[in-house]
Amino acid sequence: MLTKNDSSPVRAAASRVLASEPDPESGESLVNAASDKSWIVRMAALDSLARGGDRTVSPQIVPNLEDSKDAVRSTAAAAILRLSQTKK
């Protein structure tokens, strides 16, 4: 494991940090990360998008409902539900 060069956990952590950034570029970065090759990054990005509360990203999350990973599909569904309840 020490020799494996996997930056997924670092990218996932970066996604979580971006959740608190109100900058539109942060939201765009998270939307892009939601289609990352790593399911860990996709899941973190979706969670961060939900926490960010920007309802306008909901349509961009919908494709993740058909992800190959159950955890990503569930996170996408939860994100869409959470965003649908925001008042922004």
C-alpha positions as CSV (number, residue, x, y, z in Angstrom):
1,M,0.0,0.0,0.0
2,L,2.9,2.4,0.7
3,T,4.1,2.1,-2.9
4,K,0.7,2.6,-4.4
5,N,0.4,6.1,-5.8
6,D,-3.3,6.9,-5.1
7,S,-4.3,10.5,-4.6
8,S,-8.0,9.7,-4.2
9,P,-8.1,10.4,-0.5
10,V,-6.4,13.7,-1.0
11,R,-8.8,14.7,-3.8
12,A,-11.8,13.6,-1.6
13,A,-10.5,15.8,1.3
14,A,-10.1,18.7,-1.1
15,S,-13.8,18.2,-2.2
16,R,-14.9,18.4,1.4
17,V,-13.0,21.7,1.9
18,L,-14.6,23.2,-1.1
19,A,-18.1,22.6,0.4
20,S,-17.7,25.7,2.6
21,E,-16.5,28.0,-0.3
22,P,-19.2,30.3,-1.7
23,D,-17.2,30.9,-4.9
24,P,-19.0,29.6,-8.0
25,E,-15.8,28.1,-9.3
26,S,-15.7,25.9,-6.2
27,G,-19.2,24.6,-7.1
28,E,-18.0,24.0,-10.7
29,S,-15.0,22.1,-9.4
30,L,-17.2,19.9,-7.3
31,V,-19.6,19.2,-10.2
32,N,-16.5,18.1,-12.2
33,A,-15.3,16.0,-9.3
34,A,-18.6,14.2,-9.2
35,S,-17.6,12.4,-12.4
36,D,-14.1,11.6,-11.2
37,K,-12.7,8.1,-12.0
38,S,-12.5,7.4,-8.2
39,W,-15.8,6.6,-6.5
40,I,-14.4,8.0,-3.3
41,V,-13.9,11.3,-4.9
42,R,-17.3,11.2,-6.6
43,M,-19.0,10.5,-3.3
44,A,-17.1,13.3,-1.4
45,A,-17.9,15.7,-4.2
46,L,-21.6,14.9,-4.1
47,D,-21.7,15.2,-0.3
48,S,-20.0,18.6,-0.5
49,L,-22.4,19.8,-3.2
50,A,-25.3,18.9,-0.9
51,R,-23.7,20.7,2.0
52,G,-23.1,23.7,-0.2
53,G,-26.8,24.2,-0.6
54,D,-26.8,25.4,-4.2
55,R,-30.0,24.0,-5.7
56,T,-28.9,24.8,-9.2
57,V,-26.5,21.9,-9.2
58,S,-29.2,19.3,-8.8
59,P,-29.7,18.6,-12.5
60,Q,-25.9,18.0,-12.8
61,I,-26.1,15.4,-9.9
62,V,-28.8,13.3,-11.6
63,P,-26.4,11.3,-13.8
64,N,-24.8,10.0,-10.6
65,L,-28.0,8.2,-9.8
66,E,-26.9,5.6,-12.3
67,D,-23.3,5.2,-11.0
68,S,-21.8,1.8,-10.9
69,K,-21.2,2.1,-7.1
70,D,-24.1,1.8,-4.7
71,A,-22.5,4.3,-2.3
72,V,-22.3,6.9,-5.0
73,R,-25.9,6.3,-6.1
74,S,-27.1,6.7,-2.5
75,T,-25.1,9.8,-1.9
76,A,-26.4,11.3,-5.1
77,A,-30.0,10.6,-4.1
78,A,-29.4,12.1,-0.6
79,A,-27.8,15.2,-2.2
80,I,-30.7,15.8,-4.5
81,L,-33.1,15.3,-1.6
82,R,-31.2,17.7,0.6
83,L,-30.9,20.3,-2.1
84,S,-34.6,20.1,-2.9
85,Q,-35.3,21.1,0.7
86,T,-33.0,24.1,0.8
87,K,-34.5,27.6,0.6
88,K,-31.7,29.2,-1.4
